[in-house]
Amino acid sequence: MTRHDDWRGAAAQLARAGTARGRAHLGCCAIEGYRLFERALAAGHAPTSVIVSQRLVDAPTERAMAILRTLAERDVDAFIAPDEALDVLTEGRTFGDIVGLVPLPPPLDLEAACAGARATGVALLVACEVLEPGNVGALVRTALAGGAAGFVALGGADPFHPKAVRTSMGAVFRLPIGRVPLAEAATLYATCARHGVGLVGLATGDRPPLWEAPALCPRAAVLMGSEAFGLSDGQLAACDAVVTIPMPDHVDSYSVNAAAAVALFEWQRAAAVGAR
């Protein structure tokens, strides 16, 4: 069912979800566009509030109709807002004229993720002080595709920031995610150690190559450093192994997301080779 009444109230709540304090108060994050609605719904996360444009209601695509039907089946009403209002809410992005709020998924159970990690594989992808929300969202997507059991943001940007949610392409609703303050990093490291999950840091310099890492730490938590500075001295010191991705001499680094993708694939490759 669609409604023309208080879309402004729903829009105000959506704006609040743009801040960390607002998300904590609402217990929700903002989603936008067809793909995020499809993936949130497929993962069992029903929105609590939805706004669509008048033009979507007047001329809905089959994709939009399918989403609206699913929302109706789950007793979720959609507020109809003027087209201009949707343009403001989406900041002109063209992912689909539908926005809303979804309850934040339960946080990662760190003990369970480490205890349940495969004999060979990545238990956790850990983003250490990664500050750009888009990079954090991309890393969540990479963690899901790369077979990690969970994702941890150690300091840095919130994985449920609206930009992070968008760039994750819905992966935030399918992969357990935890946030650990920098001051509690030692607790994260100790939990990994208790369950036999080795800490593997990626860094530049004269270090063992990445392909040696799965043998050094078959069950791993892979630590990725901040965009500008990489892993801190303290983070490097905490690692059981620090490896590098070999590059030509005239190149100094990969982007953090590209490096994470290469690293996670290496554990998948090692597991596949070992299974032959």
Backbone hydrogen bonds in HBPLUS format (Angstrom, degrees):
<---DONOR---> <-ACCEPTOR-->    atom                        ^
c    i                          cat <-CA-CA->   ^        H-A-AA   ^      H-
h    n   atom  resd res      DA  || num        DHA   H-A  angle D-A-AA Bond
n    s   type  num  typ     dist DA aas  dist angle  dist       angle   num
A0078-ALA N   A0001-MET O   3.06 MM  77  6.47 159.7  2.10 152.7 158.8     1
A0003-ARG N   A0078-ALA O   2.77 MM  75  6.13 151.0  1.86 152.4 158.6     2
A0080-ILE N   A0003-ARG O   2.60 MM  77  5.77 152.4  1.67 162.8 164.6     3
A0007-TRP N   A0005-ASP O   2.42 MM   2  5.89 117.6  1.79 125.9 114.4     4
A0011-ALA N   A0007-TRP O   2.82 MM   4  6.08 151.2  1.90 148.1 157.0     5
A0012-ALA N   A0008-ARG O   2.90 MM   4  6.13 148.4  2.00 144.4 152.4     6
A0013-GLN N   A0009-GLY O   3.13 MM   4  6.45 153.8  2.20 145.0 151.2     7
A0014-LEU N   A0010-ALA O   2.98 MM   4  6.24 152.1  2.06 144.1 152.3     8
A0015-ALA N   A0011-ALA O   2.98 MM   4  6.27 152.7  2.05 146.0 152.5     9
A0016-ARG N   A0012-ALA O   3.07 MM   4  6.38 149.1  2.17 141.6 149.9    10
A0017-ALA N   A0013-GLN O   3.10 MM   4  6.44 143.3  2.24 145.1 154.3    11
A0017-ALA N   A0014-LEU O   3.15 MM   3  5.20 125.0  2.47  94.7 108.3    12
A0018-GLY N   A0015-ALA O   2.99 MM   3  5.35 158.2  2.04 109.3 115.7    13
A0019-THR N   A0016-ARG O   3.15 MM   3  5.96 170.7  2.15 123.6 125.1    14
A0023-ARG N   A0019-THR O   2.92 MM   4  6.22 160.2  1.96 153.9 158.9    15
A0024-ALA N   A0020-ALA O   3.01 MM   4  6.21 159.0  2.05 147.1 152.8    16
A0025-HIS N   A0021-ARG O   2.95 MM   4  6.17 154.8  2.02 147.0 153.9    17
A0026-LEU N   A0022-GLY O   2.87 MM   4  6.01 166.8  1.88 154.8 158.4    18
A0027-GLY N   A0023-ARG O   2.71 MM   4  5.47 141.9  1.85 141.8 152.4    19
A0104-LEU N   A0027-GLY O   2.87 MM  77  5.73 164.4  1.90 132.3 134.3    20
A0029-CYS N   A0102-VAL O   2.86 MM  73  5.50 154.6  1.93 152.4 157.0    21
A0102-VAL N   A0029-CYS O   2.91 MM  73  5.50 159.9  1.95 157.5 164.2    22
A0031-ILE N   A0100-GLY O   2.90 MM  69  5.44 159.9  1.94 146.4 150.0    23
A0100-GLY N   A0031-ILE O   3.02 MM  69  5.44 148.1  2.13 151.7 149.1    24
A0033-GLY N   A0098-ILE O   2.85 MM  65  5.37 168.7  1.86 168.3 168.6    25
A0037-PHE N   A0033-GLY O   3.26 MM   4  6.47 161.3  2.29 151.2 156.7    26
A0034-TYR N   A0095-PHE O   3.00 MM  61  6.32 152.2  2.08 143.7 140.9    27
A0038-GLU N   A0034-TYR O   2.84 MM   4  6.06 167.1  1.85 162.0 165.9    28
A0039-ARG N   A0035-ARG O   2.93 MM   4  6.13 162.3  1.97 152.0 156.6    29
A0040-ALA N   A0036-LEU O   2.87 MM   4  5.89 156.2  1.92 145.3 152.2    30
A0041-LEU N   A0037-PHE O   2.95 MM   4  5.99 168.1  1.97 151.4 155.1    31
A0042-ALA N   A0038-GLU O   2.92 MM   4  6.02 155.6  1.98 142.0 149.6    32
A0043-ALA N   A0039-ARG O   3.06 MM   4  6.09 139.9  2.22 135.2 144.5    33
A0045-HIS N   A0040-ALA O   2.82 MM   5  5.12 159.7  1.86 156.3 149.6    34
A0044-GLY N   A0041-LEU O   2.98 MM   3  5.06 159.1  2.02 106.1 111.6    35
A0048-THR N   A0101-LEU O   2.87 MM  53  5.74 151.4  1.95 144.6 154.1    36
A0101-LEU N   A0049-SER O   2.91 MM  52  5.25 148.7  2.01 140.3 147.5    37
A0079-PHE N   A0050-VAL O   2.84 MM  29  6.13 169.3  1.85 150.4 146.8    38
A0051-ILE N   A0099-VAL O   2.82 MM  48  5.35 161.3  1.85 154.8 156.3    39
A0099-VAL N   A0051-ILE O   2.94 MM  48  5.35 160.6  1.98 154.4 160.9    40
A0052-VAL N   A0079-PHE O   2.79 MM  27  6.17 162.4  1.82 170.0 175.7    41
A0081-ALA N   A0052-VAL O   2.85 MM  29  6.14 163.8  1.87 165.5 171.2    42
A0053-SER N   A0097-ASP O   3.33 MM  44  5.64 143.1  2.48 143.9 143.6    43
A0057-VAL N   A0053-SER O   3.32 MM   4  6.69 155.4  2.39 144.3 149.9    44
A0054-GLN N   A0081-ALA O   3.00 MM  27  5.99 122.1  2.35 165.2 167.6    45
A0058-ASP N   A0054-GLN O   2.91 MM   4  6.16 155.2  1.97 152.2 159.8    46
A0059-ALA N   A0055-ARG O   3.01 MM   4  5.99 151.9  2.09 141.0 147.2    47
A0065-MET N   A0061-THR O   2.90 MM   4  6.17 161.5  1.94 154.0 159.3    48
A0066-ALA N   A0062-GLU O   2.95 MM   4  6.15 154.0  2.02 145.9 152.4    49
A0067-ILE N   A0063-ARG O   3.17 MM   4  6.48 154.9  2.23 145.4 151.4    50
A0068-LEU N   A0064-ALA O   2.93 MM   4  6.22 165.6  1.95 155.8 159.6    51
A0069-ARG N   A0065-MET O   2.86 MM   4  6.04 154.4  1.93 149.7 156.6    52
A0070-THR N   A0066-ALA O   3.07 MM   4  6.27 159.6  2.11 143.8 149.1    53
A0071-LEU N   A0067-ILE O   2.90 MM   4  6.19 157.7  1.95 152.2 158.8    54
A0072-ALA N   A0068-LEU O   2.92 MM   4  6.12 157.0  1.97 145.4 151.5    55
A0073-GLU N   A0069-ARG O   2.89 MM   4  6.17 155.5  1.95 150.5 157.2    56
A0074-ARG N   A0070-THR O   3.15 MM   4  6.39 134.0  2.38 138.2 149.7    57
A0074-ARG N   A0071-LEU O   3.07 MM   3  5.13 132.0  2.31  96.0 109.3    58
A0076-VAL N   A0071-LEU O   2.85 MM   5  5.03 167.7  1.86 145.7 145.6    59
A0075-ASP N   A0072-ALA O   2.95 MM   3  4.87 160.2  1.99 109.0 110.4    60
A0085-ALA N   A0082-PRO O   2.93 MM   3  5.27 126.3  2.23 105.3 119.4    61
A0086-LEU N   A0082-PRO O   3.22 MM   4  6.70 153.8  2.29 154.2 161.3    62
A0087-ASP N   A0083-ASP O   3.01 MM   4  6.35 153.8  2.08 150.6 158.4    63
A0088-VAL N   A0084-GLU O   3.14 MM   4  6.42 144.1  2.27 139.4 148.0    64
A0089-LEU N   A0085-ALA O   2.94 MM   4  6.25 161.9  1.97 150.5 155.4    65
A0090-THR N   A0086-LEU O   2.88 MM   4  6.01 153.7  1.95 152.6 158.3    66
A0092-GLY N   A0087-ASP O   3.06 MM   5  5.13 138.8  2.23 142.2 151.4    67
A0091-GLU N   A0088-VAL O   3.15 MM   3  4.93 149.2  2.25  96.2 105.5    68
A0093-ARG N   A0090-THR O   3.02 MM   3  5.40 169.2  2.03 117.1 120.1    69
A0098-ILE N   A0096-GLY O   2.83 MM   2  5.64 141.5  1.98 103.1  92.4    70
A0108-LEU N   A0177-ILE O   2.85 MM  69  4.81 152.6  1.93 115.7 118.3    71
A0113-ALA N   A0109-ASP O   2.92 MM   4  6.15 161.1  1.95 159.4 165.5    72
A0114-CYS N   A0110-LEU O   3.04 MM   4  6.19 162.5  2.07 151.4 155.3    73
A0115-ALA N   A0111-GLU O   2.87 MM   4  5.97 163.6  1.90 150.9 156.5    74
A0116-GLY N   A0112-ALA O   2.86 MM   4  5.79 150.8  1.95 144.4 151.4    75
A0117-ALA N   A0114-CYS O   3.35 MM   3  5.31 165.8  2.37 102.6 106.6    76
A0121-GLY N   A0218-PRO O   2.81 MM  97  6.18 164.2  1.84 155.8 155.9    77
A0220-ALA N   A0121-GLY O   3.06 MM  99  6.43 163.7  2.08 155.1 160.1    78
A0123-ALA N   A0220-ALA O   2.69 MM  97  5.70 145.9  1.81 151.6 163.7    79
A0149-ALA N   A0123-ALA O   3.06 MM  26  4.90 127.3  2.34 104.8 119.5    80
A0150-GLY N   A0123-ALA O   3.07 MM  27  6.40 118.1  2.47 140.9 157.6    81
A0222-VAL N   A0124-LEU O   2.89 MM  98  6.30 149.0  1.99 168.3 162.3    82
A0125-LEU N   A0150-GLY O   3.14 MM  25  6.62 151.3  2.22 147.5 154.3    83
A0152-VAL N   A0125-LEU O   2.97 MM  27  6.30 163.5  2.00 154.0 156.0    84
A0126-VAL N   A0222-VAL O   2.80 MM  96  5.90 178.6  1.80 163.2 162.7    85
A0224-MET N   A0126-VAL O   2.86 MM  98  6.12 169.4  1.87 175.7 175.0    86
A0127-ALA N   A0152-VAL O   2.84 MM  25  6.23 159.7  1.88 169.6 173.5    87
A0154-LEU N   A0127-ALA O   2.85 MM  27  5.83 149.8  1.94 139.8 149.7    88
A0128-CYS N   A0224-MET O   2.77 MM  96  5.79 166.0  1.79 169.8 174.8    89
A0129-GLU N   A0154-LEU O   2.80 MM  25  5.93 160.9  1.83 154.8 161.6    90
A0157-ALA N   A0130-VAL O   2.88 MM  27  6.28 164.9  1.90 154.7 153.0    91
A0135-ASN N   A0132-GLU O   2.94 MM   3  5.36 124.8  2.25 110.4 124.3    92
A0136-VAL N   A0132-GLU O   3.11 MM   4  6.50 155.6  2.17 153.2 160.9    93
A0137-GLY N   A0133-PRO O   2.91 MM   4  6.19 164.3  1.94 157.1 160.4    94
A0138-ALA N   A0134-GLY O   3.01 MM   4  6.17 156.9  2.07 142.1 148.7    95
A0139-LEU N   A0135-ASN O   2.89 MM   4  6.09 149.6  1.98 145.3 153.7    96
A0140-VAL N   A0136-VAL O   2.99 MM   4  6.34 148.3  2.10 147.8 156.2    97
A0141-ARG N   A0137-GLY O   3.11 MM   4  6.42 159.3  2.15 148.4 153.4    98
A0142-THR N   A0138-ALA O   2.93 MM   4  6.20 154.5  1.99 145.7 153.0    99
A0143-ALA N   A0139-LEU O   2.77 MM   4  5.97 154.1  1.84 147.2 154.5   100
A0144-LEU N   A0140-VAL O   3.04 MM   4  6.31 158.5  2.09 151.0 155.4   101
A0145-ALA N   A0141-ARG O   3.04 MM   4  6.29 168.5  2.05 150.3 153.5   102
A0146-GLY N   A0142-THR O   2.71 MM   4  5.72 144.2  1.83 146.8 157.5   103
A0148-ALA N   A0143-ALA O   2.99 MM   5  5.21 149.1  2.09 159.5 158.7   104
A0147-GLY N   A0144-LEU O   3.35 MM   3  5.55 167.2  2.37 107.4 109.8   105
A0151-PHE N   A0176-PRO O   2.99 MM  25  6.40 153.1  2.06 155.6 164.3   106
A0178-GLY N   A0151-PHE O   2.83 MM  27  6.26 155.6  1.89 156.2 164.6   107
A0153-ALA N   A0178-GLY O   2.88 MM  25  6.32 160.1  1.92 155.7 160.1   108
A0180-VAL N   A0153-ALA O   2.96 MM  27  6.17 167.6  1.98 146.1 148.7   109
A0155-GLY N   A0180-VAL O   2.95 MM  25  6.26 138.3  2.12 147.2 159.6   110
A0161-HIS N   A0158-ASP O   3.04 MM   3  5.37 163.7  2.07 119.6 119.1   111
A0164-ALA N   A0161-HIS O   2.93 MM   3  5.16 116.1  2.34 106.7 123.2   112
A0165-VAL N   A0161-HIS O   2.92 MM   4  6.20 161.0  1.96 164.3 170.7   113
A0166-ARG N   A0162-PRO O   3.02 MM   4  6.26 159.9  2.06 146.8 152.0   114
A0167-THR N   A0163-LYS O   2.98 MM   4  6.21 169.4  2.00 152.3 154.6   115
A0168-SER N   A0164-ALA O   2.94 MM   4  6.02 133.6  2.16 142.2 154.3   116
A0169-MET N   A0166-ARG O   3.08 MM   3  5.50 157.7  2.13 110.4 117.5   117
A0171-ALA N   A0168-SER O   3.03 MM   3  5.15 164.5  2.06 109.1 113.9   118
A0173-PHE N   A0170-GLY O   3.02 MM   3  5.71 164.1  2.05 119.5 124.6   119
A0174-ARG N   A0171-ALA O   2.97 MM   3  5.14 162.6  2.01 110.5 116.2   120
A0175-LEU N   A0171-ALA O   3.10 MM   4  6.13 139.3  2.28 163.4 169.7   121
A0184-GLU N   A0181-PRO O   2.85 MM   3  5.39 156.3  1.91 116.5 124.3   122
A0185-ALA N   A0182-LEU O   3.11 MM   3  5.25 158.5  2.16 118.0 115.9   123
A0187-THR N   A0184-GLU O   3.10 MM   3  5.45 130.6  2.35 105.8 117.9   124
A0188-LEU N   A0184-GLU O   3.40 MM   4  6.86 154.0  2.48 148.3 154.8   125
A0188-LEU N   A0185-ALA O   3.04 MM   3  5.15 115.2  2.48  99.0 114.4   126
A0189-TYR N   A0185-ALA O   2.97 MM   4  6.33 163.9  2.00 158.5 162.4   127
A0190-ALA N   A0186-ALA O   2.89 MM   4  6.03 158.7  1.93 146.0 152.0   128
A0191-THR N   A0187-THR O   2.98 MM   4  6.13 154.9  2.05 146.9 153.1   129
A0192-CYS N   A0188-LEU O   3.13 MM   4  6.40 162.8  2.16 152.7 156.7   130
A0193-ALA N   A0189-TYR O   3.00 MM   4  6.27 163.6  2.03 150.5 155.0   131
A0194-ARG N   A0190-ALA O   2.92 MM   4  6.06 155.3  1.98 147.6 154.1   132
A0195-HIS N   A0192-CYS O   3.16 MM   3  5.46 137.7  2.34 103.4 114.4   133
A0197-VAL N   A0192-CYS O   2.84 MM   5  4.80 164.6  1.86 149.4 144.2   134
A0196-GLY N   A0193-ALA O   3.11 MM   3  5.07 167.3  2.13 109.2 110.5   135
A0198-GLY N   A0219-ARG O   2.75 MM  21  6.12 148.3  1.85 166.7 155.8   136
A0221-ALA N   A0198-GLY O   2.77 MM  23  6.04 151.5  1.85 162.7 162.8   137
A0240-ASP N   A0199-LEU O   2.78 MM  41  5.18 141.8  1.93 131.3 143.4   138
A0241-ALA N   A0199-LEU O   3.19 MM  42  6.61 147.7  2.30 160.8 163.5   139
A0200-VAL N   A0221-ALA O   2.94 MM  21  6.07 172.0  1.94 154.6 156.2   140
A0223-LEU N   A0200-VAL O   2.79 MM  23  5.98 167.6  1.80 153.3 156.9   141
A0201-GLY N   A0241-ALA O   2.91 MM  40  6.38 157.6  1.96 154.7 158.4   142
A0243-VAL N   A0201-GLY O   2.91 MM  42  6.33 157.3  1.96 172.8 170.2   143
A0202-LEU N   A0223-LEU O   3.28 MM  21  6.45 152.4  2.36 170.7 167.4   144
A0203-ALA N   A0243-VAL O   3.01 MM  40  6.26 157.7  2.06 160.3 166.7   145
A0207-ARG N   A0205-GLY O   3.01 MM   2  5.78 117.6  2.41 111.9  95.6   146
A0244-THR N   A0208-PRO O   2.94 MM  36  6.26 149.7  2.03 155.5 164.0   147
A0212-GLU N   A0209-PRO O   3.05 MM   3  5.91 167.8  2.07 126.2 130.2   148
A0210-LEU N   A0244-THR O   2.81 MM  34  5.34 127.8  2.09 158.5 152.4   149
A0213-ALA N   A0210-LEU O   2.82 MM   3  5.43 160.3  1.86 124.7 131.2   150
A0216-LEU N   A0212-GLU O   3.22 MM   4  6.49 149.0  2.32 146.4 155.6   151
A0216-LEU N   A0213-ALA O   2.95 MM   3  4.96 117.2  2.36  98.5 115.0   152
A0217-CYS N   A0213-ALA O   2.80 MM   4  5.95 162.7  1.83 168.2 172.3   153
A0226-SER N   A0230-GLY O   3.31 MM   4  4.59 137.8  2.50 106.1  95.8   154
A0230-GLY N   A0226-SER O   2.93 MM   4  4.59 148.6  2.03 125.9 130.4   155
A0236-LEU N   A0232-SER O   2.91 MM   4  6.18 161.3  1.95 155.1 160.2   156
A0237-ALA N   A0233-ASP O   2.92 MM   4  6.08 155.3  1.98 145.8 152.8   157
A0238-ALA N   A0234-GLY O   3.12 MM   4  6.30 137.6  2.31 137.1 147.3   158
A0239-CYS N   A0236-LEU O   3.17 MM   3  5.37 147.5  2.28 103.0 112.3   159
A0251-VAL N   A0248-PRO O   3.09 MM   3  5.59 166.3  2.10 121.4 123.6   160
A0259-ALA N   A0255-SER O   2.95 MM   4  6.15 166.0  1.97 160.6 164.4   161
A0260-ALA N   A0256-VAL O   3.08 MM   4  6.21 154.0  2.15 139.8 146.8   162
A0261-ALA N   A0257-ASN O   3.00 MM   4  6.23 157.1  2.05 148.4 154.2   163
A0262-VAL N   A0258-ALA O   3.05 MM   4  6.31 163.2  2.08 153.3 157.0   164
A0263-ALA N   A0259-ALA O   2.96 MM   4  6.14 160.6  2.00 148.6 154.3   165
A0264-LEU N   A0260-ALA O   2.91 MM   4  6.10 172.6  1.92 157.3 158.5   166
A0265-PHE N   A0261-ALA O   3.06 MM   4  6.15 156.6  2.12 145.3 151.9   167
A0266-GLU N   A0262-VAL O   3.19 MM   4  6.42 143.1  2.33 140.6 149.8   168
A0266-GLU N   A0263-ALA O   3.03 MM   3  5.22 124.6  2.35  98.7 113.0   169
A0268-GLN N   A0264-LEU O   3.22 MM   4  6.57 158.1  2.27 146.8 153.1   170
A0269-ARG N   A0265-PHE O   2.75 MM   4  5.99 160.6  1.79 158.5 163.7   171
A0270-ALA N   A0266-GLU O   2.94 MM   4  6.09 161.1  1.98 143.6 148.9   172
A0271-ALA N   A0267-TRP O   2.96 MM   4  6.12 157.0  2.02 146.0 151.9   173
A0272-ALA N   A0268-GLN O   2.98 MM   4  6.20 155.9  2.03 147.4 154.0   174
A0273-VAL N   A0269-ARG O   2.90 MM   4  6.15 161.3  1.93 155.1 160.1   175
A0274-GLY N   A0270-ALA O   2.91 MM   4  6.03 158.1  1.96 144.9 151.4   176
A0275-ALA N   A0271-ALA O   3.06 MM   4  6.17 129.9  2.32 137.0 148.9   177
A0275-ALA N   A0272-ALA O   3.27 MM   3  5.18 135.2  2.48  92.3 104.2   178
A0276-ARG N   A0273-VAL O   3.22 MM   3  5.52 158.3  2.27 107.1 113.6   179
